[in-house]
Amino acid sequence: MHLVSVWSDLYASTLALYTGRAGGHRWLVASPPQHAGAAARALEALEGKGEAVLLVYAGLLPLEMALRQQNDPVLGRGLSGVLVLDRPLSGGPEVTLPGPEQRAEQSGLSYQEGGNAVAWTDALAGRGTEAAGAQQTGEQGECASASVCASLGLSVRVCGPDELSVTLRQWWAATPHALVPAG
């Protein structure tokens, strides 16, 4: 994929748009700052259709707001899913998020985090993806970022930064590129 543009938002998160061949889906890769370099290299090395937005964020409210903006229909199409970089998990429980006050360094904006986020399950759970090179551990664990994605109704997967390419390719392979008649 090719890097097209880089920008930052009100919460001082950095976003980078990568595009592949025409068509395909829009994906978002959510990365904490420590995995941003590995994520950028992995996205540049991928070959495929569609777009991927790399979001480098610190804090759950910046993640939530970026997800809402990137899934907005004004962009033409919503997100097909979110890949969160963390330890590999196949699902997690509902979480209650603490509510500390945060300050965005770039804008000076202060905001309050907190609330409940729903339980989540890997978007490809039970779809027989092992043959496509899946690195699923089957391990369940708390991942607040994945819970925030699920709370917004977005499909989510969680993997380590070194598994990003394989996990995203696997998701691409399992996602239809056209409407299929029901019946």
Residue pairs with C-beta under 8 A, 6 or more apart in sequence:
1 18
1 19
1 20
1 43
1 44
1 46
1 47
1 48
1 52
2 18
2 19
2 20
2 44
3 16
3 17
3 18
3 40
3 43
3 44
4 17
4 18
4 19
5 16
5 17
6 14
6 15
6 16
6 17
7 14
7 15
8 14
8 15
8 106
9 15
9 62
9 65
9 66
9 69
10 65
10 104
10 107
10 109
11 57
11 59
11 61
11 62
11 65
11 66
11 104
11 107
11 109
11 111
12 58
12 62
12 104
12 105
12 106
12 107
13 55
13 56
13 57
13 58
13 62
13 63
13 66
14 36
14 55
14 56
15 53
15 54
15 55
15 56
15 66
15 70
16 40
16 43
16 53
16 54
16 56
17 51
17 52
17 53
18 43
18 44
18 46
18 51
18 52
18 53
18 54
19 50
19 51
20 46
20 47
20 48
20 49
20 50
20 51
20 52
21 48
21 49
21 50
22 49
23 49
23 50
23 177
24 48
24 49
24 50
24 51
24 172
24 177
25 49
25 50
25 51
25 77
25 80
25 81
25 172
25 175
25 177
26 50
26 51
26 52
26 53
26 70
26 75
26 77
26 78
26 79
26 80
27 50
27 51
27 52
27 53
27 79
27 80
27 81
27 82
27 83
27 168
27 171
28 52
28 53
28 54
28 55
28 66
28 67
28 70
28 79
28 81
28 82
28 83
29 39
29 43
29 52
29 53
29 54
29 55
29 82
29 83
29 85
29 164
29 168
30 55
30 57
30 63
30 67
30 82
30 83
30 84
30 85
30 145
30 149
31 39
31 54
31 55
31 56
31 57
31 85
31 161
32 56
32 57
32 58
32 85
32 86
33 56
33 58
35 85
35 161
36 54
36 56
38 161
38 162
38 164
39 54
39 56
39 85
39 161
39 164
40 54
42 161
42 164
42 165
43 52
43 54
43 164
45 165
46 52
46 165
46 168
46 169
48 169
48 172
49 172
49 177
50 80
50 172
52 168
53 70
55 63
55 66
55 70
57 63
57 66
59 102
59 113
60 97
60 113
60 117
60 144
60 145
60 148
61 102
61 111
61 112
61 113
62 104
63 145
63 148
64 148
64 151
64 152
67 79
67 82
67 148
67 149
67 152
67 154
68 152
70 79
71 78
71 79
71 152
71 154
72 78
79 154
80 155
80 175
81 123
81 154
81 155
81 156
81 157
81 171
81 175
82 149
82 154
82 155
82 156
82 157
83 156
83 157
83 158
83 159
83 164
83 167
83 168
83 171
84 143
84 145
84 146
84 149
84 156
84 157
84 158
84 159
85 158
85 159
85 160
85 161
85 164
86 143
86 145
86 146
86 158
86 159
86 160
87 141
87 143
87 158
87 160
88 135
88 136
88 137
88 139
88 158
88 159
88 160
88 163
89 122
89 137
89 139
89 140
89 141
89 143
89 146
89 158
90 121
90 122
90 125
90 136
90 137
90 138
90 139
90 140
91 119
91 120
91 121
91 122
91 125
91 140
92 119
92 120
92 140
92 141
92 142
92 143
92 146
92 147
92 158
93 119
93 140
93 142
94 116
94 117
94 118
94 119
94 147
95 116
95 117
95 142
95 144
95 147
96 115
96 116
97 113
97 114
97 115
97 116
97 117
97 144
98 113
98 114
99 112
99 113
99 114
99 115
100 112
100 113
100 114
101 110
101 111
101 112
101 113
102 110
102 111
102 112
102 113
103 109
103 110
104 110
104 111
116 151
117 144
117 147
117 148
117 150
117 151
118 147
118 150
118 151
119 147
119 150
120 143
120 146
120 147
120 149
120 150
120 156
122 136
122 156
122 157
122 158
123 155
123 156
123 157
123 171
124 134
124 136
124 157
124 170
124 171
124 174
127 174
129 136
129 170
129 174
130 136
132 169
132 170
132 173
132 174
133 166
133 169
133 170
134 166
134 167
134 170
135 159
135 163
135 166
135 167
143 158
145 158
146 156
146 158
149 155
149 156
150 156
157 167
157 171
159 167
